């Protein structure tokens, strides 16, 4: 749900920048009776603060200039959260840390674009953007890993999330802008959810860049212990996504 917020960006150097943000986290904004038109401003109902340090080095590997993106951050939310074991009780204050590491390790031909991987539990989004003033990202292999930790298990349904994978741009010579990927995603549920342990997702994906403004991405997932429940059979899931850039 859209919330009031403020973001600040500081570029310390060509390879380092700092971001900070604060958003209202009032859960009542999502009340269906408000029909998405609740513009109230009440910080007393909760404020989410986020801080992030980002490093964007270009490493010399085998005599080739290869880009990397390294992000480290923390957050704190002052809103009220219900106890998982007893929803009638609430606790204020939720916090956690996260890190995302992405590094290209092989290089072929330049494409004039730079890839950014946005990992989410259950799927991962790969976006490309034009680069200016820096060497271009090329076809080749990129490795990435991310972790999110929310240690308060009494109110955090998933205290630990881990994601990682391999992405190859231009796997086939005649398709230099396509992206082929394999991901592993793991989530561990809170001990206060006694019937739920952990869930693992294995995913294969291939993004066809049909035109400069249109991509088509089929993907295949194998979900181990869906919802963290061992009594639920493992699931094979097929997905499909189309994206248009205006």
Protein Blocks (a to p, Z undefined) as FASTA:
>chain_A
ZZddddddddfbfkbccddddddfbfklmpmklnopacbdcfknopcdddddddddddde
ehiacdddddddddddfbdcddfklmkbccehiddddddddddfbdcddehiacddddde
hiacddddddehiacddedddddddddddfblmlmmblbacddddddehkbfklmmbccd
dddddddddfklmkbcbdcdddddddddfbfkbccdddddddehihhiakbccddddddd
ddddZZ
